[in-house]
Amino acid sequence: MDAGVITREPAEPTEQSDRASLELAELLPAAATSPLASPASYSLTVDLPEDFALDQPLSPFLLAALELLDPESETYDMDLVSMVEATLEDPWQVLRAQEREAKGRAIAEMKMQGIEYDERMERLEDVTYPKPLESELDAAFATYCEQVPWARDYCLRPKSVLRDMLETMSDFKTYVQRYKLSRSEGTLLRYLSDAWRVLDKTVPLDKRTERLDDIVAWLGFVVRTTDSSLVDEWEASGQVGEELPPSAGEAVVRDRHGLTVLVRNALWRRVRLFAAEEIPTLGELDQPCGMGERRWRDVLERFHETHGEVLLDGDARSTAYFIVDETDELTDHVWHVTQIFHDADGDNDFRIVADVDLDATQDEGEVVFKGYRAGSIEDLAE
């Protein structure tokens, strides 16, 4: 009510309500004096999910803080994710791994700058894991605590785990490998499941964008395919949303939205690597598919013979450049997918074509390609 999400309208007293008040006074004298003890009607002022839940102690703060975000901002989706993450418990094993990487990167940079050892060690004390929106959230939380004193019993914990995964286009296994978290997979998965529940159950629908809906679907897919026991717990308590895949065993694709986002993210990651000319990384990523570093370098050279650069704008990420052919889903359990490179000349004649092994992808939680190739339309036609 303090956040303006719920309004209360006192009801006209009746003989029945007066009798109920007397009974309440006899049973709970202190409660009977509460301003909320009298009959009233309650209504929502915002559109909330049907299974709305405040799962975290600071979820009420999150609801209030969301009003600070500008929906027109280019970083709106990622900033909303950061607000959600700040209300979650810290996955310390993951954060320590992020900090080790940040410190290692800082040391390398300071060595290149010729900074002496003692000064390096002193500066290193200030290096930690990423904390997006830390100053903005601290200021908002201080203001919030003035109105809601009990919130001081808790603290915000800004961090970037889910945001880091989204910005680097990492799936669960890639992220575990990147930070060497093989012994902490359960911690990471539990954290991601908590983030999914808050995004899905707490964030009002009018704060959700198409991209946030994709994130929710992707997270549900990751949790389901990595460890379905977590989802089974929520199903038993009636807390699973419609974004999660149905349990029908006959369906080839159990979560069409989540799987589509997973495939699209995997291909878009390759587009970004190609645009940045990070060919060794591309080669390592696609070596199992037969597209090693040498073949990717050949594609890059052919591309630059006719085009200047690969565009990474919003148009390039749209469905106009990502095509899914589902005609063989039922018979062969595959999707035929095409990712087009949006070049500055508008020719759009370079692309990735592949088949997605639907069974293996859903079992492993990461995209498994077959018949994977990349190049110009002419090369792919040969």
C-alpha positions as a Python dict, from the first residue, in 0.01 Angstrom:
ca = {
    (1, 'M'): (0, 0, 0),
    (2, 'D'): (286, 240, 77),
    (3, 'A'): (423, 179, -272),
    (4, 'G'): (86, 259, -427),
    (5, 'V'): (46, -90, -572),
    (6, 'I'): (-265, -163, -363),
    (7, 'T'): (-539, 80, -259),
    (8, 'R'): (-777, 30, 33),
    (9, 'E'): (-1134, 158, 44),
    (10, 'P'): (-1305, 129, 387),
    (11, 'A'): (-1641, -45, 366),
    (12, 'E'): (-1962, 84, 517),
    (13, 'P'): (-2012, -79, 860),
    (14, 'T'): (-2282, -344, 888),
    (15, 'E'): (-2425, -547, 1172),
    (16, 'Q'): (-2219, -845, 1060),
    (17, 'S'): (-1893, -645, 1042),
    (18, 'D'): (-1957, -493, 1385),
    (19, 'R'): (-2004, -841, 1531),
    (20, 'A'): (-1681, -959, 1364),
    (21, 'S'): (-1494, -662, 1512),
    (22, 'L'): (-1617, -749, 1861),
    (23, 'E'): (-1505, -1110, 1818),
    (24, 'L'): (-1163, -994, 1695),
    (25, 'A'): (-1128, -762, 1996),
    (26, 'E'): (-1192, -1053, 2230),
    (27, 'L'): (-943, -1281, 2057),
    (28, 'L'): (-670, -1033, 1962),
    (29, 'P'): (-713, -701, 2146),
    (30, 'A'): (-401, -546, 1987),
    (31, 'A'): (-507, -637, 1632),
    (32, 'A'): (-854, -493, 1685),
    (33, 'T'): (-707, -143, 1726),
    (34, 'S'): (-520, -160, 1394),
    (35, 'P'): (-642, 81, 1125),
    (36, 'L'): (-656, -223, 895),
    (37, 'A'): (-893, -417, 1121),
    (38, 'S'): (-1214, -263, 986),
    (39, 'P'): (-1377, -412, 673),
    (40, 'A'): (-1249, -273, 345),
    (41, 'S'): (-1211, -353, -22),
    (42, 'Y'): (-871, -371, -188),
    (43, 'S'): (-773, -317, -550),
    (44, 'L'): (-456, -319, -761),
    (45, 'T'): (-328, -7, -932),
    (46, 'V'): (-88, -195, -1163),
    (47, 'D'): (-114, -505, -1378),
    (48, 'L'): (57, -790, -1190),
    (49, 'P'): (117, -1154, -1290),
    (50, 'E'): (-168, -1384, -1186),
    (51, 'D'): (72, -1575, -960),
    (52, 'F'): (238, -1259, -825),
    (53, 'A'): (478, -1325, -538),
    (54, 'L'): (718, -1131, -316),
    (55, 'D'): (976, -1408, -276),
    (56, 'Q'): (1263, -1193, -148),
    (57, 'P'): (1270, -974, 166),
    (58, 'L'): (1348, -670, -46),
    (59, 'S'): (1095, -740, -321),
    (60, 'P'): (878, -448, -197),
    (61, 'F'): (1179, -218, -246),
    (62, 'L'): (1226, -359, -596),
    (63, 'L'): (869, -268, -685),
    (64, 'A'): (926, 89, -571),
    (65, 'A'): (1271, 119, -732),
    (66, 'L'): (1149, 10, -1075),
    (67, 'E'): (982, 350, -1106),
    (68, 'L'): (1329, 506, -1125),
    (69, 'L'): (1407, 335, -1456),
    (70, 'D'): (1346, 500, -1791),
    (71, 'P'): (1171, 251, -2023),
    (72, 'E'): (1309, 443, -2321),
    (73, 'S'): (1670, 393, -2211),
    (74, 'E'): (1887, 161, -2420),
    (75, 'T'): (1999, -9, -2097),
    (76, 'Y'): (1650, -44, -1948),
    (77, 'D'): (1633, -423, -1968),
    (78, 'M'): (1980, -479, -1827),
    (79, 'D'): (1927, -218, -1553),
    (80, 'L'): (1605, -389, -1448),
    (81, 'V'): (1795, -719, -1429),
    (82, 'S'): (2056, -547, -1211),
    (83, 'M'): (1786, -421, -975),
    (84, 'V'): (1651, -773, -941),
    (85, 'E'): (2000, -912, -877),
    (86, 'A'): (2063, -655, -604),
    (87, 'T'): (1776, -804, -400),
    (88, 'L'): (1908, -1162, -422),
    (89, 'E'): (2145, -1345, -190),
    (90, 'D'): (2507, -1344, -306),
    (91, 'P'): (2639, -1658, -480),
    (92, 'W'): (2980, -1615, -319),
    (93, 'Q'): (3163, -1879, -520),
    (94, 'V'): (3061, -1706, -843),
    (95, 'L'): (3144, -1358, -716),
    (96, 'R'): (3486, -1470, -594),
    (97, 'A'): (3558, -1612, -938),
    (98, 'Q'): (3451, -1282, -1099),
    (99, 'E'): (3675, -1093, -859),
    (100, 'R'): (3974, -1315, -939),
    (101, 'E'): (3925, -1249, -1308),
    (102, 'A'): (3889, -873, -1249),
    (103, 'K'): (4205, -863, -1037),
    (104, 'G'): (4399, -1065, -1294),
    (105, 'R'): (4291, -829, -1570),
    (106, 'A'): (4379, -524, -1357),
    (107, 'I'): (4727, -658, -1278),
    (108, 'A'): (4797, -722, -1646),
    (109, 'E'): (4688, -368, -1737),
    (110, 'M'): (4897, -211, -1458),
    (111, 'K'): (5204, -408, -1564),
    (112, 'M'): (5166, -279, -1919),
    (113, 'Q'): (5149, 73, -1775),
    (114, 'G'): (5472, 16, -1584),
    (115, 'I'): (5321, 63, -1238),
    (116, 'E'): (5545, -55, -954),
    (117, 'Y'): (5458, -366, -752),
    (118, 'D'): (5369, -190, -425),
    (119, 'E'): (5136, 52, -599),
    (120, 'R'): (4980, -234, -793),
    (121, 'M'): (4902, -417, -472),
    (122, 'E'): (4753, -103, -319),
    (123, 'R'): (4530, -37, -618),
    (124, 'L'): (4430, -402, -631),
    (125, 'E'): (4250, -370, -298),
    (126, 'D'): (3984, -158, -468),
    (127, 'V'): (3920, -410, -747),
    (128, 'T'): (3617, -630, -695),
    (129, 'Y'): (3340, -800, -892),
    (130, 'P'): (3105, -582, -1104),
    (131, 'K'): (2833, -393, -913),
    (132, 'P'): (2605, -220, -1166),
    (133, 'L'): (2395, 75, -1041),
    (134, 'E'): (2558, 54, -698),
    (135, 'S'): (2552, 428, -620),
    (136, 'E'): (2200, 478, -762),
    (137, 'L'): (2061, 182, -569),
    (138, 'D'): (2230, 284, -244),
    (139, 'A'): (2076, 631, -267),
    (140, 'A'): (1731, 490, -349),
    (141, 'F'): (1752, 238, -65),
    (142, 'A'): (1848, 505, 189),
    (143, 'T'): (1539, 704, 90),
    (144, 'Y'): (1324, 392, 104),
    (145, 'C'): (1444, 306, 456),
    (146, 'E'): (1328, 645, 581),
    (147, 'Q'): (972, 543, 494),
    (148, 'V'): (1009, 170, 568),
    (149, 'P'): (1237, 136, 874),
    (150, 'W'): (1223, -246, 884),
    (151, 'A'): (1411, -257, 553),
    (152, 'R'): (1727, -160, 743),
    (153, 'D'): (1737, -518, 870),
    (154, 'Y'): (1846, -615, 519),
    (155, 'C'): (2100, -482, 272),
    (156, 'L'): (2121, -449, -103),
    (157, 'R'): (2381, -662, -277),
    (158, 'P'): (2453, -519, -625),
    (159, 'K'): (2617, -774, -854),
    (160, 'S'): (2621, -890, -1214),
    (161, 'V'): (2582, -1262, -1267),
    (162, 'L'): (2271, -1293, -1481),
    (163, 'R'): (2350, -961, -1648),
    (164, 'D'): (2703, -1083, -1720),
    (165, 'M'): (2565, -1400, -1879),
    (166, 'L'): (2323, -1199, -2093),
    (167, 'E'): (2577, -940, -2205),
    (168, 'T'): (2832, -1207, -2299),
    (169, 'M'): (2564, -1432, -2455),
    (170, 'S'): (2679, -1719, -2233),
    (171, 'D'): (2474, -2031, -2174),
    (172, 'F'): (2501, -2221, -1846),
    (173, 'K'): (2788, -2451, -1948),
    (174, 'T'): (2986, -2173, -2114),
    (175, 'Y'): (2960, -1959, -1801),
    (176, 'V'): (3070, -2246, -1576),
    (177, 'Q'): (3372, -2307, -1799),
    (178, 'R'): (3462, -1939, -1818),
    (179, 'Y'): (3487, -1895, -1441),
    (180, 'K'): (3587, -2256, -1359),
    (181, 'L'): (3274, -2315, -1152),
    (182, 'S'): (3246, -2691, -1198),
    (183, 'R'): (3230, -2739, -820),
    (184, 'S'): (2975, -2460, -779),
    (185, 'E'): (2725, -2540, -1054),
    (186, 'G'): (2450, -2593, -796),
    (187, 'T'): (2512, -2249, -645),
    (188, 'L'): (2493, -2083, -986),
    (189, 'L'): (2180, -2274, -1084),
    (190, 'R'): (2000, -2194, -759),
    (191, 'Y'): (2088, -1826, -802),
    (192, 'L'): (1958, -1822, -1159),
    (193, 'S'): (1638, -1993, -1049),
    (194, 'D'): (1583, -1725, -782),
    (195, 'A'): (1642, -1453, -1041),
    (196, 'W'): (1394, -1620, -1277),
    (197, 'R'): (1125, -1637, -1011),
    (198, 'V'): (1159, -1267, -925),
    (199, 'L'): (1156, -1161, -1290),
    (200, 'D'): (858, -1382, -1362),
    (201, 'K'): (651, -1341, -1046),
    (202, 'T'): (736, -999, -903),
    (203, 'V'): (806, -758, -1189),
    (204, 'P'): (473, -600, -1299),
    (205, 'L'): (364, -682, -1651),
    (206, 'D'): (369, -318, -1757),
    (207, 'K'): (742, -310, -1673),
    (208, 'R'): (816, -604, -1899),
    (209, 'T'): (947, -564, -2254),
    (210, 'E'): (974, -818, -2532),
    (211, 'R'): (1339, -871, -2447),
    (212, 'L'): (1260, -924, -2078),
    (213, 'D'): (999, -1181, -2180),
    (214, 'D'): (1272, -1355, -2379),
    (215, 'I'): (1501, -1349, -2076),
    (216, 'V'): (1231, -1505, -1859),
    (217, 'A'): (1169, -1777, -2117),
    (218, 'W'): (1542, -1844, -2156),
    (219, 'L'): (1595, -1868, -1780),
    (220, 'G'): (1307, -2110, -1747),
    (221, 'F'): (1459, -2322, -2022),
    (222, 'V'): (1803, -2317, -1857),
    (223, 'V'): (1666, -2424, -1519),
    (224, 'R'): (1447, -2696, -1670),
    (225, 'T'): (1719, -2851, -1883),
    (226, 'T'): (1996, -2820, -1625),
    (227, 'D'): (1807, -2955, -1324),
    (228, 'S'): (1436, -3026, -1356),
    (229, 'S'): (1414, -3109, -983),
    (230, 'L'): (1410, -2737, -904),
    (231, 'V'): (1112, -2684, -1130),
    (232, 'D'): (943, -2991, -984),
    (233, 'E'): (964, -2826, -640),
    (234, 'W'): (785, -2516, -771),
    (235, 'E'): (526, -2721, -958),
    (236, 'A'): (441, -2896, -632),
    (237, 'S'): (385, -2558, -466),
    (238, 'G'): (193, -2411, -759),
    (239, 'Q'): (463, -2156, -837),
    (240, 'V'): (554, -2239, -1196),
    (241, 'G'): (454, -1989, -1463),
    (242, 'E'): (332, -2042, -1814),
    (243, 'E'): (676, -1968, -1956),
    (244, 'L'): (807, -2307, -1849),
    (245, 'P'): (764, -2599, -2085),
    (246, 'P'): (462, -2825, -2046),
    (247, 'S'): (520, -3173, -1916),
    (248, 'A'): (366, -3344, -2217),
    (249, 'G'): (608, -3618, -2312),
    (250, 'E'): (481, -3634, -2670),
    (251, 'A'): (595, -3285, -2762),
    (252, 'V'): (918, -3265, -2962),
    (253, 'V'): (974, -2910, -2838),
    (254, 'R'): (864, -2867, -2478),
    (255, 'D'): (932, -2492, -2457),
    (256, 'R'): (919, -2331, -2799),
    (257, 'H'): (982, -1975, -2681),
    (258, 'G'): (1271, -2069, -2454),
    (259, 'L'): (1436, -2290, -2716),
    (260, 'T'): (1400, -2023, -2985),
    (261, 'V'): (1571, -1765, -2762),
    (262, 'L'): (1847, -2015, -2679),
    (263, 'V'): (1920, -2078, -3049),
    (264, 'R'): (1895, -1711, -3140),
    (265, 'N'): (2139, -1615, -2861),
    (266, 'A'): (2386, -1883, -2969),
    (267, 'L'): (2389, -1757, -3328),
    (268, 'W'): (2395, -1390, -3230),
    (269, 'R'): (2700, -1456, -3015),
    (270, 'R'): (2876, -1584, -3326),
    (271, 'V'): (2772, -1274, -3521),
    (272, 'R'): (2926, -1053, -3252),
    (273, 'L'): (3248, -1255, -3249),
    (274, 'F'): (3266, -1238, -3629),
    (275, 'A'): (3210, -860, -3626),
    (276, 'A'): (3487, -819, -3367),
    (277, 'E'): (3711, -1050, -3574),
    (278, 'E'): (3768, -1275, -3275),
    (279, 'I'): (3838, -1567, -3503),
    (280, 'P'): (4033, -1785, -3254),
    (281, 'T'): (3735, -1776, -3018),
    (282, 'L'): (3497, -1856, -3303),
    (283, 'G'): (3717, -2142, -3414),
    (284, 'E'): (3733, -2290, -3068),
    (285, 'L'): (3357, -2255, -3029),
    (286, 'D'): (3270, -2420, -3361),
    (287, 'Q'): (3551, -2673, -3399),
    (288, 'P'): (3313, -2955, -3294),
    (289, 'C'): (3085, -2848, -3581),
    (290, 'G'): (3366, -2862, -3837),
    (291, 'M'): (3408, -2482, -3854),
    (292, 'G'): (3750, -2434, -3699),
    (293, 'E'): (3966, -2121, -3695),
    (294, 'R'): (4105, -2168, -4046),
    (295, 'R'): (3762, -2199, -4205),
    (296, 'W'): (3626, -1900, -4013),
    (297, 'R'): (3928, -1694, -4119),
    (298, 'D'): (3857, -1783, -4482),
    (299, 'V'): (3497, -1663, -4439),
    (300, 'L'): (3617, -1337, -4283),
    (301, 'E'): (3859, -1272, -4569),
    (302, 'R'): (3587, -1340, -4827),
    (303, 'F'): (3352, -1108, -4641),
    (304, 'H'): (3600, -819, -4640),
    (305, 'E'): (3662, -860, -5011),
    (306, 'T'): (3314, -716, -5072),
    (307, 'H'): (3197, -557, -4745),
    (308, 'G'): (3331, -316, -4485),
    (309, 'E'): (3170, -421, -4159),
    (310, 'V'): (2901, -630, -3994),
    (311, 'L'): (2627, -421, -3837),
    (312, 'L'): (2515, -503, -3482),
    (313, 'D'): (2219, -267, -3456),
    (314, 'G'): (1869, -354, -3343),
    (315, 'D'): (1769, -437, -3699),
    (316, 'A'): (2050, -691, -3728),
    (317, 'R'): (1923, -870, -3420),
    (318, 'S'): (1564, -883, -3545),
    (319, 'T'): (1379, -1186, -3677),
    (320, 'A'): (1436, -1057, -4030),
    (321, 'Y'): (1793, -1190, -4002),
    (322, 'F'): (1714, -1502, -3798),
    (323, 'I'): (1510, -1766, -3976),
    (324, 'V'): (1375, -2091, -3830),
    (325, 'D'): (1233, -2363, -4056),
    (326, 'E'): (1035, -2612, -3846),
    (327, 'T'): (911, -2833, -4130),
    (328, 'D'): (1114, -3137, -4014),
    (329, 'E'): (1050, -3098, -3643),
    (330, 'L'): (810, -3390, -3612),
    (331, 'T'): (981, -3627, -3856),
    (332, 'D'): (1352, -3567, -3790),
    (333, 'H'): (1345, -3369, -3463),
    (334, 'V'): (1546, -3084, -3616),
    (335, 'W'): (1505, -2715, -3691),
    (336, 'H'): (1675, -2569, -3996),
    (337, 'V'): (1810, -2228, -3891),
    (338, 'T'): (1972, -1941, -4077),
    (339, 'Q'): (2150, -1640, -3926),
    (340, 'I'): (2216, -1362, -4177),
    (341, 'F'): (2505, -1118, -4133),
    (342, 'H'): (2371, -763, -4179),
    (343, 'D'): (2645, -591, -4376),
    (344, 'A'): (2673, -214, -4420),
    (345, 'D'): (2612, -246, -4796),
    (346, 'G'): (2274, -410, -4743),
    (347, 'D'): (2363, -716, -4956),
    (348, 'N'): (2318, -955, -4660),
    (349, 'D'): (2479, -1236, -4860),
    (350, 'F'): (2684, -1398, -4580),
    (351, 'R'): (2519, -1626, -4328),
    (352, 'I'): (2533, -1926, -4099),
    (353, 'V'): (2313, -2223, -4184),
    (354, 'A'): (2269, -2525, -3958),
    (355, 'D'): (2033, -2785, -3822),
    (356, 'V'): (1947, -2781, -3452),
    (357, 'D'): (1933, -3126, -3293),
    (358, 'L'): (1622, -3070, -3084),
    (359, 'D'): (1655, -3378, -2864),
    (360, 'A'): (2021, -3322, -2777),
    (361, 'T'): (1971, -2948, -2726),
    (362, 'Q'): (1687, -2997, -2478),
    (363, 'D'): (1876, -3272, -2295),
    (364, 'E'): (2201, -3076, -2262),
    (365, 'G'): (2066, -2723, -2213),
    (366, 'E'): (2287, -2577, -2487),
    (367, 'V'): (2246, -2568, -2863),
    (368, 'V'): (2371, -2877, -3046),
    (369, 'F'): (2418, -2810, -3419),
    (370, 'K'): (2438, -3050, -3710),
    (371, 'G'): (2532, -2967, -4070),
    (372, 'Y'): (2682, -2638, -3953),
    (373, 'R'): (2829, -2411, -4223),
    (374, 'A'): (2908, -2042, -4274),
    (375, 'G'): (2992, -1831, -4577),
    (376, 'S'): (2846, -1646, -4873),
    (377, 'I'): (2530, -1760, -5050),
    (378, 'E'): (2745, -1877, -5342),
    (379, 'D'): (2978, -2077, -5118),
    (380, 'L'): (2693, -2240, -4929),
    (381, 'A'): (2522, -2339, -5253),
    (382, 'E'): (2821, -2548, -5365),
}
